[in-house]
Amino acid sequence: MIYSKEVEEMCTVAQGVHHGCAPIPEEAKWVQAKEVKDISGLTHGVGWCAPQQGACKLTLNVKEGIIQEALVETIGCSGMTHSAAMAAEILPGLTVMEALNTDLVCDAINTAMRELFLQIVYGRSQSAFSEDGLPVGAGLEDLGKGLRSQVGTMYGTLKKGPRYLEMAEGYVTGIALDKNDEIIGYQFVNLGKMTDFIKKGDDPNTAYEKAKGQYGRVDDAVKIIDPRKE
């Protein structure tokens, strides 16, 4: 340690009482986090890339400073999906400090990592008051039974109005309109379920029919239009 001449010539004054850092909530405990290994929790966060053309939702499950589980969901950029594949390999096994200072390939994923780091080291994790935290695998619960990201894709123009393209339930195949041409419901096919039916032996047409559904007052519709063509 090198001290300047001015500091060397100073007399020593005692610091007095030092209570240490404020405790943060972690997995139903109050922890004075002083080192990386003191950090535990499951948390979510969102990041965006420099041109802001894509976004990443990142979920991390950290136990004693080490990332045990990572869920990387991306939207808006085709290259970002490949970056996410690499990040899913990179993140597990790193400490949160290592992950913060590791190139996760994509700006959006790096930004999400930064936001998650801030949350977790300040005790803002989703498992802050959950005894023993959440088990490894809890990150998949966001995806539901089909293990597919929940995506909403909507489009609208002033001249032609709104189009529902993708809902949490699945790919929208038709939007139901009333006599005023206002949307009163939609039809969809759950692509995850359809794929599962095919894997179990159903032919594609049968799987498609079994995976179809509808929401709203579809039965009262005056007409149903294909949102991608009409």
Secondary structure, 3 states (H helix, E strand, C coil): CCCCHHHHCCCCCCCCCCCCCCCEEECCEEECCCCHHHCCEEEEEEEECCCCCCEEEEEEEEECCEEEEEEEEEECCHHHHHHHHHHHHHCCCCEHHHHHCCCCCCHHHHHHHHHHHHHHHCCCCCCCCCCCCCCCCHHHHHHCCCCCCCCCEEEEECCCEEEEEEECCEEEEEEEECCCCCEEEEEEECHHHHHHHHHCCCCHHHHHHHCEEEEECHHHCCEEECCCCC
